[in-house]
Amino acid sequence: MSNIQGLAAHAAGAELLPFRYDPGPLGAHEVEIAISHCGICHSDLHLISNDWGISQFPFIPGHEIVGKIQLVGSEVRDLKMGQRVGLGWQSNSCGECEWCTKGLENLCLKSEATCVRRHGGYADRVRANARFVMPIPEALESENTAPLLCGGITVYNPLRSHGINPSSRVGVIGIGGLGHLGIQFAKVFGAEVTAFSTSAAKEEEARALGAHRFVNTRETRALKDLACTFDFILSTVNADQDWSIYMQALRPNGTLCFVGVPPAPVSVHAFPMISGVRTITGSPIGPPHRIREMLDVAARHGLKAQTERFAMGKVNEAIERVKKNKVRYRAVLSN
């Protein structure tokens, strides 16, 4: 098989340039995907800048991948040549630890990320263990589905794991790449949904996505008036907030869940947690079975990411638009 052609960062913060690599022999449990679409996730930007100190250069970013299988390993039984599939943040796990055997492969301490210390989806092809490659339901469009494979599961998994249902009152902080999906999934689960944003101009969009209420977080009084209102608040923002106000907005047994990463440590008083048995938690991506479930839910309920498409060769232009928060709400590269 010929070399894989992609667009790689050769140093921290550098623009992406054409890069070829030899993937070597296909593993018995692997498939090779001919990529049609790949979303741009904020995690890619962190990896390009080496903000987390785990990037090895040169490397090809990208982990919200949709395409068709063109090579199948000798031990792969449930995927076929030409099948349309998706691949997200995780591309392998040990398969043997406590977490893998419980179906929580996303918590495996030996998990492999699709574009950490290996090459990802800003390319013509990519490889992964077949267990982490998901068939895409026919009803879903590839462009709108690619961001679900990381951004979508990042918000779907905590909503599902915390039992969000028609009796739930849910708040979603931030109406961006993650938040616009969180609002949609919370609505699908039947919850009453409140969107929180610093931008009053996003109210109409938030309501169109399914929010029943909108709160401008620049209005401190509006936040304080929501004391003891929510069962679950999902924070999707990478910005510091007055988290104590959100803790007070929780009902007894309520949960504040982080999927965005604020720059400063999260600081709250212990008393609201003690008096109301309120919880602070976080959530990563979900395991393969939960991603398959999410895709099925999206297909049956017509849920999709709002996207802007860029040709793969325009990747640097697309990255700059994402950095400046000019994309509503997810950028997707196409071959």
FENGI-V97229 format. One record per pair of residues at least 6 apart in sequence whose ideal C-beta (glycine too) atoms are under 6 Angstrom apart, sorted by the first residue. I is the first residue (numbers start at 0). J is the second residue. D is the distance in whole Angstrom. If there is no record, write none. Layout:
I J D
I J D
This chain:
2 19 4
2 21 5
3 20 6
3 22 5
3 122 6
3 124 5
4 19 5
4 123 5
5 18 6
5 59 4
5 121 6
5 122 3
6 15 4
6 121 5
6 314 5
7 18 4
7 57 4
7 58 6
7 59 5
8 15 6
8 47 5
9 56 6
9 57 4
10 56 6
11 48 6
11 49 4
12 48 5
14 315 5
15 314 5
15 315 6
18 57 6
20 118 6
22 126 6
25 70 5
25 72 5
26 72 6
27 72 5
27 73 5
27 74 4
28 72 5
28 74 5
28 128 5
28 129 6
29 72 5
29 126 5
29 128 6
30 68 5
30 71 5
30 75 6
30 78 6
30 129 5
30 132 6
31 69 6
31 70 4
31 124 6
31 126 5
32 66 4
32 68 6
32 125 5
33 66 5
33 67 5
33 69 5
33 124 6
34 64 6
34 66 4
34 120 6
34 334 6
35 65 6
35 66 5
35 141 6
35 334 6
36 65 5
36 141 5
36 142 5
36 145 5
36 331 5
36 333 5
37 61 4
37 63 6
37 64 5
37 120 4
37 121 6
37 332 5
38 63 3
38 145 4
38 146 4
38 329 6
38 331 5
39 317 6
39 321 5
39 330 4
40 63 6
40 149 5
43 60 4
45 51 6
46 54 5
46 60 6
47 60 6
53 115 6
55 116 5
59 118 4
59 119 5
59 121 5
59 122 5
60 114 5
60 119 5
60 121 5
61 114 6
61 119 4
61 120 3
61 121 4
62 87 6
62 88 5
62 113 4
62 114 5
62 119 5
62 149 6
63 145 5
63 146 5
63 148 5
63 149 5
64 86 4
64 120 4
65 85 5
65 141 4
65 144 6
65 145 5
67 81 6
67 83 5
68 78 6
68 80 6
68 82 5
68 84 6
71 80 6
75 129 4
78 129 5
83 135 5
84 132 5
84 134 6
85 133 5
85 135 5
85 148 5
86 127 5
86 132 5
87 148 4
87 149 5
88 112 6
88 149 5
88 284 5
89 110 6
89 131 5
90 111 5
90 113 4
90 127 4
90 131 5
91 111 4
91 128 4
92 99 5
92 104 4
92 107 4
92 110 5
93 99 6
93 107 6
93 109 4
96 107 6
98 106 4
98 107 5
99 107 5
102 286 6
102 288 6
103 286 5
104 286 5
105 283 6
105 284 5
105 285 6
105 286 5
113 119 5
121 314 6
130 287 6
131 287 6
133 290 6
133 291 6
135 144 6
136 294 6
136 298 4
138 298 4
139 298 5
142 306 5
142 308 6
142 331 5
143 303 4
143 304 5
143 306 6
145 331 5
146 304 4
146 329 4
150 176 5
150 177 5
150 180 6
151 180 5
151 293 6
152 284 5
152 285 5
152 290 5
152 293 6
153 177 6
153 258 5
153 284 6
154 177 5
154 180 5
154 181 4
154 184 6
155 184 5
155 293 4
156 282 6
156 285 3
156 289 6
157 256 5
157 282 4
158 184 5
158 185 6
161 231 6
163 188 5
163 190 5
165 189 3
167 190 4
167 230 5
168 191 5
168 229 5
168 230 5
169 185 4
169 190 4
169 192 5
169 231 5
170 193 5
170 195 6
170 229 5
170 232 4
171 178 5
171 181 5
171 182 5
171 194 5
171 233 5
172 195 4
172 234 4
172 236 6
173 235 4
173 236 4
174 194 6
174 196 5
174 201 5
174 205 5
175 328 6
176 328 5
176 329 5
177 235 4
178 235 4
179 208 6
179 328 5
181 233 5
181 235 6
182 192 6
182 194 6
182 208 5
182 209 5
182 210 5
183 208 6
183 209 5
183 302 5
185 192 5
186 192 5
186 209 3
187 300 5
191 211 5
192 209 6
192 210 5
192 211 5
193 212 4
194 205 4
194 210 4
194 213 5
195 214 5
195 216 5
197 216 5
197 217 6
199 215 5
202 213 4
205 213 5
214 221 5
222 244 5
225 248 5
226 247 5
227 250 5
228 248 5
229 248 5
229 249 6
229 253 6
230 250 6
230 253 5
231 254 5
232 245 6
232 255 5
233 256 5
234 257 5
234 259 6
235 258 6
235 259 5
236 259 5
237 259 5
237 260 6
239 261 5
239 263 5
242 265 5
242 267 5
243 267 5
245 255 6
246 267 5
246 271 5
246 277 6
247 271 6
249 277 5
251 275 4
251 276 6
252 276 5
253 277 5
254 278 5
254 280 6
255 279 5
256 280 5
256 282 6
257 281 4
258 282 6
271 277 6
304 329 5
305 328 5
306 329 5
306 331 5
307 326 5
307 330 5
308 331 5
308 333 6
309 317 4
309 332 6
311 332 5
311 334 5
314 332 6
317 330 5
320 326 5
321 330 5
